[in-house]
Amino acid sequence: MTKKKIVYPFIPNSVPEVKEQMLREAGATSVEEFYADVPKDLRLRKQMNLPAPFLSEYALRRHVEGLLRKNRTTQQCLNFLGAGCYQHHVPAVCDEVNQRGEFLTAYAGEPYDDHGRFQALFEYCSMMGELLEMDVVNVPTYDGFQASATALRMACRITGRTRVLLAATLGRDKLSKIRDYLKPEIEITFVEHDPKTSGTKLEHLEKLLTDDVAAIYFENPSYLGYLETQGAEIAELAHKQGALSVVSVDPISLGVINPPVRYGADLVCGDIQPLGMHMQFGGGHAGFIASADEEKFVMQYPSRLFGIAPTRLPGEYGFGDVAYERTSFAKREEGNEWVGTAAALWGISAGVYLALMGPQGMKEIGEGILLRSRYARQEIGKVRGVRTDLFTAPHFKEFVVNFDGSGKKVADINAALLERDIFGGKDLSREFSWLGESALYCVTEVHTREDIDRLVSALEEVLA
């Protein structure tokens, strides 16, 4: 029986004659030859479960739109999910600017007329520097995960050491990326947390800080939403042993919480998704790294740094790369790390957001989040069988809700909430089994008191 040849109208290379011509030009007898290096156990050995080709653009569009309608979005449901991707208000001007053609389509920038792209990113870096109270901020990396991993690699190059200490409460998704990025030559050791505060256990940290440790890394706020109140003590212990303090921070918290440099951080990193980016089924993500303007830090950045630079004309200045010679663009395989396509467009969005908010706006949004999350934690804690007081440390935006006293699993509670058009908190039972049946709830400036009261009423119904 002859195998039917499938042609997809919108994929030119699916036409049999075109495929045969491409194989002849490449000197191959079959498509299989191109996958010879991929182990057979990693390859799909059957036809993909795809519908028959749609023969019109309208039919294809209708099919895809039908698939998209199966999604439940935060426009339809009240949302209390966070854990790294957050629902914040995005001012219309952020979308308006980042959709401009000269920003949206100018890949890398140099091949095109600049149209202010370098200046826009310089302004973003400058405002982030003000927010973080640090001198140097890079052009955005892919996301906050990469920024954290890169900051740790920078610390290892600066100190000449090959071991890093990580807080035990790190989110498992971020941990997976850090492990991938640091292996095989950098060793990871975990610092125990204090079960009362969720913060770092200082006596354990002191034992681990030997002369092969390059850095201690922690988040503030932590993945579990609680603030590390011992930042200065952690930095002091690290510096005594010649190690660096690397802190990941949520930038939207910095209108109300001290930036990490004030408690001794040497490298600060994080994700700018909260600053003017939609959730978009996973984000809108871009990472930042910041440091003092010292050569030992600046020359270890793998990513691009934009500043005010001299031009070919004496006395004339423009916006462009700083210390370009240290990047993989200039040094190729000899660069600190490989730098490819980054997320510069989101840096422009964050710059617009920061310019719009200003210092007073950042203070107000931080205060609003603190008040709303405090109210939510207080009211949810009144529901029978529920605890929100697992840790004594203050929190920002997120907090842990434990349901052990209710006798129900988080998965079942979240399913029941979804029936009421509410996204409950992220289930932590697999990531952190020691927390029992717990979920991570997120409250931001978009939530009203009525939203929180609706959640509390729904929990009372579900747990009754």
Beta strands, then each sheet from edge to edge (+ up, - down):
strand 1: 78-79
strand 2: 136-137
strand 3: 163-167
strand 4: 187-191
strand 5: 213-220
strand 6: 244-249
strand 7: 267-271
strand 8: 287-291
strand 9: 306-310
strand 10: 317-321
strand 11: 398-402
strand 12: 422-423
strand 13: 426-427
strand 14: 438-442
sheet 1: 1+ 12+
sheet 2: 2+ 8- 7+ 6+ 5+ 3+ 4+
sheet 3: 9+ 10-
sheet 4: 11+ 14- 13+
end
